[in-house]
């Protein structure tokens, strides 16, 4: 769901996800998250000098 490849409806129908509590808060929660493209470079941490 975070990568927006799946929605909640098919997951709950298939029994792969369960939702408890106030379902109206879920869209608000996802609205608070940043949209990340995933195309950013991954950089390893620099080695400490010997």
C-alpha positions in Angstrom: 0.0 0.0 0.0 2.8 2.4 0.7 4.2 1.9 -2.8 0.7 2.4 -4.1 0.8 -0.9 -6.0 -2.2 -2.2 -4.0 -5.3 -0.7 -2.3 -6.9 -1.8 0.9 -10.1 -3.1 -0.6 -8.7 -6.1 -2.5 -6.4 -6.9 0.4 -9.2 -7.0 3.0 -11.5 -9.0 0.6 -8.7 -11.6 0.1 -8.1 -11.7 3.9 -4.6 -10.5 3.5 -5.2 -7.3 5.6 -7.5 -6.5 8.5 -8.7 -3.1 9.6 -9.7 -2.4 13.1 -10.7 1.0 14.6 -11.7 4.1 12.8 -11.4 3.4 9.1 -11.9 7.1 8.4 -8.5 7.9 9.8 -6.6 5.8 7.3 -6.8 8.2 4.4 -5.7 11.0 6.7 -2.7 8.9 7.9 -1.6 8.2 4.3 -2.1 11.9 3.5 0.5 12.7 6.1 3.2 10.6 4.4 5.6 11.9 1.9 5.3 10.9 -1.7 8.6 9.3 -2.7 9.4 8.5 -6.3 12.0 5.8 -5.4 14.3 7.1 -8.1 16.7 8.7 -5.6 20.4 7.6 -5.5 21.4 5.3 -2.6 24.7 6.3 -1.1 26.7 4.1 1.3 28.3 5.7 4.3 31.9 6.7 3.9 34.6 4.5 5.5 36.4 5.8 8.5 40.1 6.4 7.9 42.4 3.8 9.3 
